[in-house]
């Protein structure tokens, strides 16, 4: 599905290589980090606001991944996790998405992030002794709706949504992650 078919998402930014070269003591996967060049229409306050976010990774105009986050430091914190993978101790998913973004950039493709957000909702919750009005932030329902809409058109999950599609991560990507983790620990 092309991102230009989506009517509800806003452009967050474009991914590119960072200018700075890493020269620290720990093993890292790459010489340079990738970073997001934020869209000028997105304010600093909006990037760091605690909201339920669905992020969409787009490669050459095509949706490759739909994910969600309710990070306390906003969408900038969520995307920073993907940008820094390979320079820290990431989980397999973050490492592989970073690797796939890098491969796309190396092939001359344009990688962008788009997003949708959900404002906090006040709900009545039950405590141990009484009910309370609580502000809830979750993007699970928003992500579910986006994936449902995607499936209604494409009849399959986005290509980088391995877990949601119930397919194993390609072996070459998994091997890269295992190699990195073993060198990082050693």
N, C-alpha and C positions, 0 to 999 in steps of 0.2 A: 504494500500500500504506500502510495506517495504521501508525504507530509502535507502537500498542498491540497489534499482531499480532506484534511482534518480542519474542522471549523472552530474548535474550542481551545487549541493549544497556542501558547505564546512562545516566541523564539527566545531562548536563554542565551545562546552564544555559539561560537565556532571553536573547535579544538585545533590546536597547533602545537608544534614543539616549542618548549621554553628555551630561551637563550642561554640560561645558566648551565654550566657543566658541573656534574657532581664529582667531588674529589675527597669524600669522607673516608673514614676507616673501615666501615662495614661493606660487605658485598652487596651490590645492587645489580639489578638486571640490565640497566641501560645507562648510557652516558648522560642523557638529558631527560628531564621530565616533560610530560605534555601538560598543557594548561588550556583553560577555557578563556577565550576573549569574549567577555560578556557583552550582550547586546546593549547598546546605549539607552534603550528605552526602559531597561530594568534598573530601578534604583537600588542603592546599597541597602536601604531598609528592607526592601522587598526580598533581596537575595538572602538576607540573614533572618528574616521573620520566621517564627515557629509556626508552620502550617503543615497540613498534609499535602504532600507533593507527589504527582506522577511525573516522571521524567521519561522522555522519549529520545533514544539515540537514533540519529538519522545519518545515513551514508549516501551521498550523492542523491539526496531527495527521497530516499526510500527508508521506511521505518525498519530498523534492525532490532531494537529492543524497547520494551516497555517495562518500567520498574517503578517502585514507589518508595517513599521515605517520609518519616515524620521526625527528622533530626532536629534537635533543639537549636542548632546553629543554622537552620534553614537549608535551602537548596544549595547554597554555596558550600556548606559543610558536606552535604551528600556528594556533590560532584568532586570535591577535593579528594575524597576517598578514592574515587576512580582515577584521578589524575596522579596521585602519589603511589599507586600500586606498583610494586617493583623497586621501591625505595624504602619499604617498611616491611612489616610482617602481615601481608594481606591474606585473606581467605582466598580459596581457589576462584570463586566467582569474580571478585574484584580484579585479581591478577589477570584472569583470562579476558575479561572485558577490556582492560587496559591494553593487553597484547593485541586484541582484535582491532582496537582503535588505531594502534600504532601500525599494524599491517595495512590498514585502509589508508592511512596518511602516506605510508611509504609507496603505495600504489598510485598516489596522486589524487586520491578521492577526498571529497569535502565531508568532514564529520561535524555534525551540529547536534546541539541539545535543544529540545523543546520541552515545555512543561505545562501542566495544569495544576491548580491548587484548590484545596478545600479549606475554607475558613473553619475555625474551631466551632464546635456545636455544644450548647449547654444541654445536658441530659440529667435525668434524675437517676441516681445510682443507689443501690442498697449497701449500707455499711453493716457493721456488726450489731448496731442497736437502732439505727434509724436510716432514713433516706437523706441523700444529699444532692444538691445541684452541683454538677461537676462539668467543667469545660473539657471536652474530649477532642483530641486531635488524632486522626488516623486517616491514612490514605488507602487503606486496604479496599474499601468499597469503591473508591474512585478508580483504583487500578483494575479491579474486577470489571467495572463498567467499560473501561477502555479496552481491555483484552476481549471482552465479550463483543464489543463493536468491531474490533479488528477481525475476530474469528468469523463474524457474520458476513464479512466481505471476502476475506482471504481463505477461510476454512482451515487455516493452520496458524500456529503461533509465529511471531517474528523470529527470524533466523537465529538471533542471539539469545532468545528466551529458552535455553536448554531445559532448565529445571521445570518450568511451567509446561513445556511440551512433552515432558517425560522421556526425553532422549538423553543419552549419555553425552558428556562433553567429548569432542573429538580427541582421540588419543594423543595426537601431536601437541595439542594445547595442554592437556593434562601432564604430559611428559615435561613440557617447559616449566610448569608450575612446580612439579616435584624436584626437578633439577635446581630451580631457584631456591626453594626452601632448604634443600640439603646443603647448598653452598652458603646460604645465609646463616645457618646454624653452625656450620663447621669452622 
